Amino acid sequence: MSVPDPASLFDGVRVLVILRDLPAGETLRLAARAWDLGIDVVEVPIRTPAALPALRGVVAAARERGLPVGAGTVLDADQVAAAADAGAAFTVAPGLDLAVADAAAARGLPHLPGVSTPTEAQQALRHGLRWLKAFPAVSLGPAWFRAVAGPLPELRFVATGGVDAGNAGDFLAAGVRVVGVGSALADPRQVDRLAELARG
């Protein structure tokens, strides 16, 4: 099965905002704030069905701006279907489950599986997945990305988990293509720095 490539979604993107477990109205407010700052890609995790209204609301607002919204914490084929039906442009998972990746591919959605070891990264690459979510990034550290780039230079990483405005630059300098930040967007002390990172 051909795996959709998310490269076009992340072309020129350096910061991804993750809006987890928030009421639909707050999710939409923070998404709009991110877009206004120049952070064009937003992820709304859908760990529970209660998060789907927030995803649908953000997708509808993003469509008016021509921007993509991803569905995060997608753990099975049913959640892939729910994400696709809600209009998500891509799916994200905390771990590597090739059945979920295949379900996303069947719906035409790029999928970012989570990895934290070279073994998982190599398995993903063998399956045709070149863009991966490295999780939890703060535990792996920037040096992990430099090390993995040696034997696996084809991979493109989105680093999430403990990333904020204070350490995001270190991950980008280590070769990470995109950093995923969550609660940092709600912290006024970090907003300006995130905007700077997004602009490059």
Accessible surface in RSA format (square Angstrom, percent):
REM  Atomic radii and reference values for relative SASA: ProtOr
REM  Chains: A
REM  Algorithm: Lee & Richards
REM  Probe-radius: 1.40
REM  Slices: 20
REM RES _ NUM      All-atoms   Total-Side   Main-Chain    Non-polar    All polar
REM                ABS   REL    ABS   REL    ABS   REL    ABS   REL    ABS   REL
RES MET A   1   154.44  80.0  73.16  48.4  81.28 193.5  88.76  75.5  65.68  87.0
RES SER A   2   101.19  85.5  76.99 102.7  24.21  55.8  54.76 116.6  46.43  65.1
RES VAL A   3    34.38  22.6  13.42  12.2  20.96  50.5  13.42  11.7  20.96  56.8
RES PRO A   4    33.29  24.3  20.70  18.9  12.59  45.8  32.18  26.6   1.11   6.9
RES ASP A   5    80.21  56.2  58.50  58.2  21.71  51.3  36.11  85.0  44.09  44.0
RES PRO A   6     7.68   5.6   7.68   7.0   0.00   0.0   7.68   6.3   0.00   0.0
RES ALA A   7    38.94  35.8  36.32  56.0   2.62   6.0  36.50  51.4   2.44   6.5
RES SER A   8    95.46  80.7  69.26  92.4  26.20  60.4  53.44 113.8  42.02  58.9
RES LEU A   9    37.81  21.1  29.09  20.8   8.72  21.9  32.01  22.5   5.80  15.6
RES PHE A  10     5.11   2.6   0.00   0.0   5.11  13.3   0.01   0.0   5.10  14.6
RES ASP A  11   121.06  84.8  95.54  95.1  25.52  60.3  20.89  49.2 100.17  99.9
RES GLY A  12    71.15  87.7   0.00   N/A  71.15  87.7  43.19 118.5  27.96  62.6
RES VAL A  13    23.59  15.5  14.52  13.1   9.07  21.9  18.62  16.2   4.97  13.5
RES ARG A  14    79.49  33.4  78.04  39.8   1.45   3.5  22.11  30.2  57.38  34.8
RES VAL A  15     1.70   1.1   0.00   0.0   1.70   4.1   0.00   0.0   1.70   4.6
RES LEU A  16     1.00   0.6   1.00   0.7   0.00   0.0   1.00   0.7   0.00   0.0
RES VAL A  17     0.00   0.0   0.00   0.0   0.00   0.0   0.00   0.0   0.00   0.0
RES ILE A  18    16.66   9.5  13.90  10.4   2.76   6.7  13.90  10.0   2.76   7.5
RES LEU A  19     4.43   2.5   2.49   1.8   1.94   4.9   2.98   2.1   1.45   3.9
RES ARG A  20   101.52  42.6  88.22  45.0  13.30  31.7  41.65  56.9  59.87  36.3
RES ASP A  21    88.83  62.2  52.06  51.8  36.77  87.0  37.26  87.7  51.57  51.4
RES LEU A  22    64.25  35.8  48.64  34.8  15.61  39.3  50.51  35.5  13.74  37.0
RES PRO A  23    97.62  71.1  84.63  77.1  12.99  47.2  96.81  79.9   0.81   5.0
RES ALA A  24    49.86  45.8  38.69  59.7  11.17  25.4  38.94  54.8  10.92  28.9
RES GLY A  25    53.92  66.5   0.00   N/A  53.92  66.5  41.13 112.9  12.79  28.6
RES GLU A  26    57.04  32.7  51.32  38.8   5.72  13.6  18.95  36.6  38.09  31.1
RES THR A  27     1.08   0.8   1.08   1.1   0.00   0.0   0.00   0.0   1.08   1.6
RES LEU A  28    67.81  37.8  67.78  48.5   0.03   0.1  67.78  47.6   0.03   0.1
RES ARG A  29   123.94  52.0 115.10  58.7   8.83  21.0  71.27  97.4  52.67  31.9
RES LEU A  30     6.59   3.7   6.59   4.7   0.00   0.0   6.59   4.6   0.00   0.0
RES ALA A  31     0.00   0.0   0.00   0.0   0.00   0.0   0.00   0.0   0.00   0.0
RES ALA A  32    29.27  26.9  29.27  45.2   0.00   0.0  29.27  41.2   0.00   0.0
RES ARG A  33    75.40  31.7  70.74  36.1   4.65  11.1  25.58  35.0  49.82  30.2
RES ALA A  34     0.00   0.0   0.00   0.0   0.00   0.0   0.00   0.0   0.00   0.0
RES TRP A  35    13.61   5.5   2.17   1.0  11.44  26.9   2.17   1.2  11.44  18.6
RES ASP A  36   108.83  76.2  71.90  71.6  36.93  87.3  32.24  75.9  76.59  76.4
RES LEU A  37    39.93  22.2  31.45  22.5   8.48  21.3  36.11  25.4   3.83  10.3
RES GLY A  38    40.32  49.7   0.00   N/A  40.32  49.7  25.39  69.7  14.93  33.4
RES ILE A  39     1.35   0.8   0.00   0.0   1.35   3.3   1.35   1.0   0.00   0.0
RES ASP A  40    60.24  42.2  58.03  57.8   2.21   5.2   6.27  14.8  53.97  53.8
RES VAL A  41     1.28   0.8   1.28   1.2   0.00   0.0   1.28   1.1   0.00   0.0
RES VAL A  42     0.00   0.0   0.00   0.0   0.00   0.0   0.00   0.0   0.00   0.0
RES GLU A  43     1.16   0.7   1.16   0.9   0.00   0.0   0.00   0.0   1.16   1.0
RES VAL A  44     2.67   1.8   2.67   2.4   0.00   0.0   2.67   2.3   0.00   0.0
RES PRO A  45     2.00   1.5   0.62   0.6   1.38   5.0   0.62   0.5   1.38   8.6
RES ILE A  46     3.87   2.2   1.73   1.3   2.14   5.2   1.73   1.2   2.14   5.8
RES ARG A  47   123.10  51.7 108.69  55.4  14.41  34.3  36.65  50.1  86.44  52.4
RES THR A  48    51.83  36.9  50.33  51.0   1.50   3.6  40.74  54.7  11.09  16.8
RES PRO A  49   110.68  80.7 101.82  92.8   8.86  32.2 104.84  86.6   5.84  36.3
RES ALA A  50    87.04  80.0  57.61  88.9  29.43  66.9  68.69  96.7  18.35  48.6
RES ALA A  51    14.58  13.4   8.52  13.2   6.06  13.8  14.53  20.5   0.05   0.1
RES LEU A  52    30.42  16.9  30.42  21.8   0.00   0.0  30.42  21.4   0.00   0.0
RES PRO A  53    66.39  48.4  58.92  53.7   7.48  27.2  60.50  50.0   5.89  36.6
RES ALA A  54     5.44   5.0   3.93   6.1   1.50   3.4   4.46   6.3   0.98   2.6
RES LEU A  55     0.00   0.0   0.00   0.0   0.00   0.0   0.00   0.0   0.00   0.0
RES ARG A  56   119.52  50.2 114.03  58.1   5.50  13.1  47.11  64.4  72.41  43.9
RES GLY A  57    30.37  37.5   0.00   N/A  30.37  37.5  27.57  75.7   2.80   6.3
RES VAL A  58     0.20   0.1   0.20   0.2   0.00   0.0   0.20   0.2   0.00   0.0
RES VAL A  59     9.11   6.0   8.15   7.4   0.96   2.3   8.33   7.2   0.78   2.1
RES ALA A  60    50.81  46.7  46.84  72.3   3.97   9.0  47.52  66.9   3.29   8.7
RES ALA A  61    25.23  23.2  19.74  30.5   5.48  12.5  23.18  32.6   2.05   5.4
RES ALA A  62     0.68   0.6   0.68   1.0   0.00   0.0   0.68   1.0   0.00   0.0
RES ARG A  63   154.56  64.9 136.17  69.4  18.39  43.8  69.99  95.7  84.57  51.3
RES GLU A  64   158.33  90.9 117.22  88.7  41.11  97.9  46.54  90.0 111.78  91.3
RES ARG A  65   111.62  46.9  79.99  40.8  31.63  75.3  37.59  51.4  74.03  44.9
RES GLY A  66    66.09  81.5   0.00   N/A  66.09  81.5  36.98 101.5  29.11  65.2
RES LEU A  67    40.42  22.5  27.41  19.6  13.01  32.7  29.56  20.8  10.86  29.2
RES PRO A  68    27.50  20.0  21.00  19.1   6.49  23.6  26.93  22.2   0.56   3.5
RES VAL A  69     3.80   2.5   0.97   0.9   2.83   6.8   0.97   0.8   2.83   7.7
RES GLY A  70     0.00   0.0   0.00   N/A   0.00   0.0   0.00   0.0   0.00   0.0
RES ALA A  71     0.00   0.0   0.00   0.0   0.00   0.0   0.00   0.0   0.00   0.0
RES GLY A  72     0.00   0.0   0.00   N/A   0.00   0.0   0.00   0.0   0.00   0.0
RES THR A  73    13.44   9.6  13.05  13.2   0.39   0.9  10.17  13.7   3.27   4.9
RES VAL A  74     0.06   0.0   0.00   0.0   0.06   0.1   0.00   0.0   0.06   0.2
RES LEU A  75    89.07  49.6  74.33  53.2  14.74  37.1  76.71  53.9  12.36  33.3
RES ASP A  76    67.29  47.1  65.16  64.9   2.13   5.0  31.14  73.3  36.15  36.1
RES ALA A  77    59.01  54.3  50.74  78.3   8.27  18.8  50.88  71.7   8.12  21.5
RES ASP A  78   115.56  80.9 108.31 107.8   7.25  17.1  28.73  67.6  86.83  86.6
RES GLN A  79    30.64  17.1  30.26  22.1   0.39   0.9  17.43  37.1  13.21  10.0
RES VAL A  80     1.21   0.8   1.21   1.1   0.00   0.0   1.21   1.0   0.00   0.0
RES ALA A  81    33.06  30.4  32.90  50.8   0.15   0.3  32.97  46.4   0.08   0.2
RES ALA A  82    29.10  26.8  19.99  30.8   9.12  20.7  26.56  37.4   2.54   6.7
RES ALA A  83     0.00   0.0   0.00   0.0   0.00   0.0   0.00   0.0   0.00   0.0
RES ALA A  84    21.80  20.0   5.82   9.0  15.99  36.4   6.65   9.4  15.15  40.1
RES ASP A  85   110.01  77.1  73.83  73.5  36.18  85.5  33.26  78.3  76.74  76.5
RES ALA A  86     9.08   8.4   0.36   0.6   8.72  19.8   3.48   4.9   5.60  14.8
RES GLY A  87    32.65  40.3   0.00   N/A  32.65  40.3  17.89  49.1  14.76  33.1
RES ALA A  88     6.65   6.1   0.00   0.0   6.65  15.1   0.00   0.0   6.65  17.6
RES ALA A  89    28.68  26.4  17.51  27.0  11.18  25.4  24.45  34.4   4.24  11.2
RES PHE A  90     0.15   0.1   0.15   0.1   0.00   0.0   0.15   0.1   0.00   0.0
RES THR A  91     0.00   0.0   0.00   0.0   0.00   0.0   0.00   0.0   0.00   0.0
RES VAL A  92     1.85   1.2   1.85   1.7   0.00   0.0   1.85   1.6   0.00   0.0
RES ALA A  93     3.55   3.3   3.55   5.5   0.00   0.0   3.55   5.0   0.00   0.0
RES PRO A  94    47.31  34.5  38.34  35.0   8.97  32.6  38.48  31.8   8.83  54.9
RES GLY A  95    32.38  39.9   0.00   N/A  32.38  39.9  30.11  82.6   2.27   5.1
RES LEU A  96    38.33  21.3   5.47   3.9  32.85  82.6   5.81   4.1  32.52  87.5
RES ASP A  97    65.84  46.1  60.75  60.5   5.09  12.0  24.12  56.8  41.72  41.6
RES LEU A  98    44.60  24.8  40.08  28.7   4.53  11.4  40.11  28.2   4.49  12.1
RES ALA A  99    72.22  66.4  58.45  90.2  13.77  31.3  63.88  90.0   8.34  22.1
RES VAL A 100     4.18   2.7   3.72   3.4   0.46   1.1   4.17   3.6   0.00   0.0
RES ALA A 101     2.88   2.6   0.52   0.8   2.36   5.4   0.67   0.9   2.21   5.8
RES ASP A 102    46.50  32.6  45.81  45.6   0.69   1.6  14.12  33.2  32.37  32.3
RES ALA A 103    20.65  19.0  11.46  17.7   9.20  20.9  19.10  26.9   1.55   4.1
RES ALA A 104     0.01   0.0   0.01   0.0   0.00   0.0   0.01   0.0   0.00   0.0
RES ALA A 105    12.02  11.1   0.61   0.9  11.41  26.0   0.69   1.0  11.33  30.0
RES ALA A 106    72.93  67.1  35.93  55.4  37.00  84.2  43.30  61.0  29.62  78.5
RES ARG A 107   111.69  46.9  84.17  42.9  27.52  65.5  36.13  49.4  75.57  45.8
RES GLY A 108    50.59  62.4   0.00   N/A  50.59  62.4  28.36  77.8  22.23  49.8
RES LEU A 109    16.06   8.9  15.54  11.1   0.52   1.3  15.54  10.9   0.52   1.4
RES PRO A 110    13.59   9.9  13.51  12.3   0.08   0.3  13.59  11.2   0.00   0.0
RES HIS A 111     3.66   2.0   1.81   1.3   1.86   4.7   1.67   1.7   1.99   2.3
RES LEU A 112     0.84   0.5   0.84   0.6   0.00   0.0   0.84   0.6   0.00   0.0
RES PRO A 113     0.06   0.0   0.06   0.1   0.00   0.0   0.06   0.0   0.00   0.0
RES GLY A 114     1.08   1.3   0.00   N/A   1.08   1.3   0.22   0.6   0.85   1.9
RES VAL A 115     2.33   1.5   0.00   0.0   2.33   5.6   2.18   1.9   0.15   0.4
RES SER A 116    37.20  31.4  30.86  41.2   6.34  14.6   7.24  15.4  29.96  42.0
RES THR A 117    54.37  38.7  54.05  54.8   0.32   0.8  52.45  70.5   1.92   2.9
RES PRO A 118    71.31  52.0  70.85  64.6   0.46   1.7  71.14  58.7   0.18   1.1
RES THR A 119   103.64  73.7  97.92  99.3   5.73  13.6  66.22  88.9  37.43  56.6
RES GLU A 120    55.77  32.0  55.74  42.2   0.02   0.1  14.69  28.4  41.08  33.5
RES ALA A 121     0.00   0.0   0.00   0.0   0.00   0.0   0.00   0.0   0.00   0.0
RES GLN A 122    96.25  53.8  95.76  70.0   0.49   1.2  15.86  33.8  80.39  61.0
RES GLN A 123    69.66  39.0  68.54  50.1   1.12   2.7   8.42  17.9  61.25  46.5
RES ALA A 124     0.00   0.0   0.00   0.0   0.00   0.0   0.00   0.0   0.00   0.0
RES LEU A 125    40.64  22.6  32.88  23.5   7.76  19.5  32.88  23.1   7.76  20.9
RES ARG A 126   173.45  72.8 136.34  69.5  37.11  88.4  79.97 109.3  93.48  56.7
RES HIS A 127    59.97  32.8  44.54  31.0  15.43  39.5  35.61  36.7  24.36  28.3
RES GLY A 128    41.36  51.0   0.00   N/A  41.36  51.0  28.46  78.1  12.90  28.9
RES LEU A 129     4.43   2.5   2.86   2.0   1.56   3.9   4.43   3.1   0.00   0.0
RES ARG A 130    88.08  37.0  84.37  43.0   3.71   8.8  41.78  57.1  46.30  28.1
RES TRP A 131    14.15   5.7  12.71   6.2   1.44   3.4  11.47   6.1   2.68   4.3
RES LEU A 132     0.00   0.0   0.00   0.0   0.00   0.0   0.00   0.0   0.00   0.0
RES LYS A 133     8.46   4.1   8.46   5.2   0.00   0.0   0.71   0.6   7.74   8.2
RES ALA A 134     0.00   0.0   0.00   0.0   0.00   0.0   0.00   0.0   0.00   0.0
RES PHE A 135    75.73  37.9  70.84  43.9   4.89  12.7  70.84  42.9   4.89  14.0
RES PRO A 136    50.31  36.7  50.31  45.9   0.00   0.0  50.31  41.5   0.00   0.0
RES ALA A 137     0.00   0.0   0.00   0.0   0.00   0.0   0.00   0.0   0.00   0.0
RES VAL A 138    81.59  53.7  64.24  58.2  17.34  41.8  64.46  56.0  17.13  46.4
RES SER A 139    88.16  74.5  50.13  66.9  38.02  87.6  33.65  71.7  54.51  76.4
RES LEU A 140    39.74  22.1  18.54  13.3  21.20  53.3  21.52  15.1  18.22  49.0
RES GLY A 141    16.05  19.8   0.00   N/A  16.05  19.8  16.05  44.0   0.00   0.0
RES PRO A 142    38.07  27.7  38.07  34.7   0.00   0.0  38.07  31.4   0.00   0.0
RES ALA A 143    68.50  63.0  64.02  98.8   4.48  10.2  64.51  90.8   3.99  10.6
RES TRP A 144    36.84  14.8  30.10  14.6   6.74  15.8  30.50  16.3   6.33  10.3
RES PHE A 145     3.93   2.0   1.74   1.1   2.19   5.7   1.74   1.1   2.19   6.3
RES ARG A 146   133.41  56.0 117.18  59.7  16.23  38.6  59.10  80.8  74.31  45.0
RES ALA A 147    69.53  63.9  48.08  74.2  21.45  48.8  60.71  85.5   8.82  23.4
RES VAL A 148     5.19   3.4   3.11   2.8   2.09   5.0   5.19   4.5   0.00   0.0
RES ALA A 149    50.77  46.7  44.16  68.1   6.61  15.0  46.29  65.2   4.49  11.9
RES GLY A 150    58.99  72.8   0.00   N/A  58.99  72.8  38.31 105.1  20.68  46.3
RES PRO A 151    98.64  71.9  68.11  62.1  30.53 111.0  80.20  66.2  18.44 114.6
RES LEU A 152    21.50  12.0  20.23  14.5   1.27   3.2  20.23  14.2   1.27   3.4
RES PRO A 153    83.00  60.5  68.70  62.6  14.30  52.0  72.11  59.5  10.89  67.7
RES GLU A 154    78.35  45.0  73.01  55.2   5.34  12.7  40.54  78.4  37.81  30.9
RES LEU A 155    11.40   6.4   0.23   0.2  11.18  28.1   0.23   0.2  11.18  30.1
RES ARG A 156    52.43  22.0  51.44  26.2   0.99   2.4   2.99   4.1  49.44  30.0
RES PHE A 157    13.13   6.6  12.09   7.5   1.04   2.7  12.09   7.3   1.04   3.0
RES VAL A 158     1.12   0.7   1.12   1.0   0.00   0.0   1.12   1.0   0.00   0.0
RES ALA A 159     0.00   0.0   0.00   0.0   0.00   0.0   0.00   0.0   0.00   0.0
RES THR A 160     4.06   2.9   4.06   4.1   0.00   0.0   3.69   5.0   0.36   0.5
RES GLY A 161    20.30  25.0   0.00   N/A  20.30  25.0  15.17  41.6   5.13  11.5
RES GLY A 162    50.89  62.8   0.00   N/A  50.89  62.8  29.64  81.3  21.25  47.6
RES VAL A 163     8.89   5.8   0.00   0.0   8.89  21.4   0.00   0.0   8.89  24.1
RES ASP A 164    50.08  35.1  50.08  49.8   0.00   0.0   9.19  21.6  40.89  40.8
RES ALA A 165     8.93   8.2   4.24   6.6   4.69  10.7   4.42   6.2   4.51  11.9
RES GLY A 166    72.32  89.2   0.00   N/A  72.32  89.2  39.61 108.7  32.72  73.3
RES ASN A 167    34.85  24.0  34.73  33.6   0.13   0.3  21.32  51.3  13.53  13.1
RES ALA A 168     0.00   0.0   0.00   0.0   0.00   0.0   0.00   0.0   0.00   0.0
RES GLY A 169    24.27  29.9   0.00   N/A  24.27  29.9  17.65  48.4   6.62  14.8
RES ASP A 170    81.97  57.4  78.83  78.5   3.14   7.4  12.87  30.3  69.10  68.9
RES PHE A 171     4.65   2.3   4.65   2.9   0.00   0.0   4.65   2.8   0.00   0.0
RES LEU A 172    21.86  12.2   8.16   5.8  13.70  34.4   8.47   5.9  13.39  36.0
RES ALA A 173    83.18  76.5  43.50  67.1  39.69  90.3  56.05  78.9  27.13  71.9
RES ALA A 174     7.80   7.2   0.00   0.0   7.80  17.7   1.79   2.5   6.01  15.9
RES GLY A 175    51.36  63.3   0.00   N/A  51.36  63.3  35.27  96.8  16.09  36.0
RES VAL A 176     6.42   4.2   0.00   0.0   6.42  15.5   0.56   0.5   5.87  15.9
RES ARG A 177   110.33  46.3 103.21  52.6   7.12  17.0  26.77  36.6  83.56  50.6
RES VAL A 178     0.21   0.1   0.21   0.2   0.00   0.0   0.21   0.2   0.00   0.0
RES VAL A 179     0.00   0.0   0.00   0.0   0.00   0.0   0.00   0.0   0.00   0.0
RES GLY A 180     2.26   2.8   0.00   N/A   2.26   2.8   0.00   0.0   2.26   5.1
RES VAL A 181     0.42   0.3   0.00   0.0   0.42   1.0   0.42   0.4   0.00   0.0
RES GLY A 182    26.75  33.0   0.00   N/A  26.75  33.0  16.52  45.3  10.23  22.9
RES SER A 183   102.62  86.7  81.14 108.3  21.48  49.5  54.83 116.7  47.80  67.0
RES ALA A 184     4.22   3.9   1.30   2.0   2.92   6.6   2.85   4.0   1.37   3.6
RES LEU A 185     0.47   0.3   0.47   0.3   0.00   0.0   0.47   0.3   0.00   0.0
RES ALA A 186    56.56  52.0  36.18  55.8  20.38  46.4  37.52  52.8  19.04  50.4
RES ASP A 187    25.64  18.0  21.81  21.7   3.84   9.1  15.91  37.4   9.74   9.7
RES PRO A 188   103.65  75.5  87.34  79.6  16.31  59.3  88.06  72.7  15.59  96.9
RES ARG A 189   210.43  88.4 175.09  89.3  35.34  84.1  85.62 117.0 124.81  75.6
RES GLN A 190    34.90  19.5  34.36  25.1   0.54   1.3  13.58  28.9  21.32  16.2
RES VAL A 191    10.63   7.0  10.63   9.6   0.00   0.0  10.63   9.2   0.00   0.0
RES ASP A 192   104.99  73.5 102.95 102.5   2.04   4.8  29.93  70.4  75.06  74.9
RES ARG A 193    99.19  41.6  97.43  49.7   1.76   4.2  36.94  50.5  62.25  37.7
RES LEU A 194     0.00   0.0   0.00   0.0   0.00   0.0   0.00   0.0   0.00   0.0
RES ALA A 195     5.50   5.1   5.50   8.5   0.00   0.0   5.50   7.7   0.00   0.0
RES GLU A 196    83.95  48.2  76.94  58.2   7.00  16.7  22.70  43.9  61.24  50.0
RES LEU A 197     6.08   3.4   5.00   3.6   1.09   2.7   6.08   4.3   0.00   0.0
RES ALA A 198    15.95  14.7   2.53   3.9  13.42  30.5   2.89   4.1  13.07  34.6
RES ARG A 199   169.74  71.3 129.98  66.3  39.76  94.7  71.66  97.9  98.08  59.4
RES GLY A 200    73.02  90.0   0.00   N/A  73.02  90.0  26.35  72.3  46.67 104.5
END  Absolute sums over single chains surface
CHAIN  1 A     8474.8       6216.1       2258.7       4745.3       3729.6
END  Absolute sums over all chains
TOTAL          8474.8       6216.1       2258.7       4745.3       3729.6
